Amino acid sequence: MQKPLQEKIRELRKNKKYTLEQLAQKAGCSKSYISQLEKGKTVPSVSMLGRLAGALDSQVSELLSENSQDFQWDWHLPKSERRVIQYPDGKVTSQLLTRGVFQKKMQPVITIIEPGGTSDKIGKLLHPPGSEEFVLVLEGKIDFWIGTDHIMLHEGDTLYFKGDQAHGWANSGKKTARVLFTWTPPVW
């Protein structure tokens, strides 16, 4: 049985022997936010998940992962069994396309971005040094920023760039976009 996110965060914090305040300082948030998070009263943004994972010497994928020992074969994932991550604003949903992501060398996800949906912080996403990111727009279009460069990506367009460059994206159109993101190594 999979543990809820709040239980995983609390368990990792306690294993590290961090107080609520110590974890909050490491993740750059308030003690009350960590308390609300561990009680399931709030949902972290994608960037906050990254900061929490870093503060806990973990990966986002570990916080979100299923127990991989529950699966005899992890190379096949039926569409109906994909893990879904709903962003806090309700306009963005990501589907993990593999099991046991933290055991893989790359991480593919399909992200559905409703009009007005954005990455947590435009132009502020940073992945670990040496990481790479590939983007393929399957449907619709999105605005993408890498550093100060703005690129409008249309259906079929791709990007491939160093993941440790500041970047972000938004759907400023009127139609839903579907985008395949792939990172190496896994960043969630």
HELIX and SHEET records of a PDB file:
HELIX    1   1 LEU A    5  ASN A   15  1                                  11    
HELIX    2   2 LEU A   20  ALA A   27  1                                   8    
HELIX    3   3 LYS A   31  GLU A   38  1                                   8    
HELIX    4   4 VAL A   46  ALA A   55  1                                  10    
HELIX    5   5 VAL A   60  LEU A   64  1                                   5    
HELIX    6   6 SER A   68  ASP A   70  5                                   3    
HELIX    7   7 LYS A   79  GLU A   81  5                                   3    
HELIX    8   8 VAL A  101  GLN A  103  5                                   3    
SHEET    1   A 6 ARG A  83  GLN A  86  0                                        
SHEET    2   A 6 VAL A  92  LEU A  96 -1                                        
SHEET    3   A 6 GLN A 107  ILE A 113 -1                                        
SHEET    4   A 6 ALA A 177  THR A 184 -1                                        
SHEET    5   A 6 GLU A 132  GLU A 139 -1                                        
SHEET    6   A 6 THR A 158  LYS A 162 -1                                        
SHEET    1   B 3 ASP A 149  HIS A 154  0                                        
SHEET    2   B 3 LYS A 141  ILE A 146 -1                                        
SHEET    3   B 3 HIS A 167  ALA A 170 -1                                        
END                                                                             
